[in-house]
Amino acid sequence: MVNLDSPLTNEKVWKILNQIPDPDIPVVSIVELGIVRNVENNDAEKWIVTITPSYSGCPAMAVFREDIKTVLLESGAKEVELKISYSPAWTTDWLSETTREKMRKHGIAPPETNSSQSVELFADSKRKITCPHCGKNETHRTSQFGSTPCKALWYCDSCHQPFEYFKCY
């Protein structure tokens, strides 16, 4: 937990933001997803946070903005300004292996970066991905969209478990 008795610093703000979970993948923070791009303090009163949407029209952006403002104001910031940056465009390449492992443990297959196995946003449904439950790639897509537009529904023919796949883009 972050010590709130001392003034906010860039390091402390990053730690605070790293405690905000993604609303669709609660085991991963918005910092781990790469949504938070920059934090700056122009004066003692105002914190400026730059975020990048994971894709155009992402419905979670409203939640991200509200959560960021709320936690920073509760942590002692006098004013919070949010900037949206579309360049560079967000990419699943920004996800660390630690973040990908958190997704796997949560039952979501993370994007596969090996170009021979990569499953793009609107990939051919005959491609195979690795099941987060059993680790085998005897899988097939059952729906292009899962609980959110950034995920697809898949089924493992080996362990017979359904799962979501976080799409590459």
N, C-alpha and C positions, 0 to 999 in steps of 0.2 A: 504494500500500500504506500502511496505517496504521502510524505509529511507535508501537511498543509499549514503548519505553524510558521514557516519561513516564506519569503516572497517567491513568486513564480519565476522560474528560469526556463530557458529553452529546453533544457534536459528534463525538468520536472513536467513541463507541458507535454513533451513527447511521451513520458511515462503515463501521464493521465490519459492521453488520447489512446495509448496502447491498451487501456483497460476497457475501451468501448467495443463491445462485440458487434460483429456484423449481424444484422437482424435475421439473415437467412442462413448463416453458418455461425452459430453462437460460440463455437469453440475457437474462432479466429477473430482477431481484432481488426478494426479498420486500418490500423497501421500495418499489420501483417499482410493485409490484402493489397497494400500499396495505394489505398485511396487517399491517405494523407500524404501530400507531396512536400509541403514546407510549413514551417512555423517561424514566425518572426514577431518581434516586439518593437514597434516604432517609438514607443515611449512607455513610461511606467503604467499607463492606464489601458493601453489597447494592444490586444493580441490579434495577429492576422494569421489565419490558417488557410492554406491552399489545398484544395482537394480536387481529385480527378475522378469523374464517374467511371465505373467499370464498363459501361456502354451507354450510348445515347438513349435517353429515356428511362434510365434505371429508376424504378420506383423507390428504391431504398435511399436515394439522394436526400429526400426530405427528412428521413429519419437521421441520416448522418449529420445533416446541418443542425437539426434540433438537439441531438445528443451532444455534439461538439460544443455548441453554445451553452447548453445547460451545465455540463460538467466543468467547463472553464469558469463560468460565472460563479458556480458553487465553490470553486477552488480558489477564488480570490481575484479573478480577472475583473476589471471594472467595465471593459468593453471588449467584444469579440466581433471581428469582421471575418467573413468567409469569402474566399475567392474561389471561383471554379476555373480550372485550367483544363483545356482540351488537348493541349500539345505539350509534351508528347502524349499520344493517346495511350490510355491504360492498356496493359497487356498481361496475360497470365504468365508471361516470362518473368514478371516482377515477384512472383510467389517463390519464397525460399523453400528448400526441401523440408525444413521444420514445419512450415505452414502446410505444405502438401501432406505431410505425415499426420498433422492434426486433422485434416479433412478425411484421410483414410480411416483413422481411428473413430471418427464420427460417422462412418459409413458412406461417405461421399467420395467417389473416385475423382482424384484431382486431375487437372489437365496433364496429358502425357506429352512431354516435350521431345521425345525421340521421334525424329521426322518419319521413320518407317512405321510408327504406330500412332502418330498424331491424329486426333479426331477434331476437325475444325468445327466451327459454329454450325454449319449446315452440311455435315459430312455424309458421305455415302453410308447408308444404314448397314451395309455388309462388313464394315470395318469392325475390328475387335479392340476392346480396351480391357484393362486389368480390373478384376473384381476387387473392391476394397475389403471384402469379407474373407475370401479364400486365396486371393492372389493369382488366380488363374485367368486366362483371357478367353475362355469359352463362354462368350457373352454375346448378346444381341440387344439392339436398341428397340424399345417398345413404344417410345414417344419422343418426338423431337424436343418437346418441352416438359419440364418437371414442375416442381412447386414454384419455380421462378423461371423467367425466360433465359437466364444464364445457365440453367441446368437442364439436362435431358434425362429421361427415364430409361434405365437399362435393366436387363435380367441376366443372371448368371446361370448358365445351363449346367454348371458343375455343382455348385452348392445350393442352387435353386432359390437364391435370394434376390429380390429386387433392390436396386440402388440407383442413386442419382449420380450423374457425371457432370462435373463442372467444365463447361465447354472452353476450348482454346480460342483465344482471339487476342 
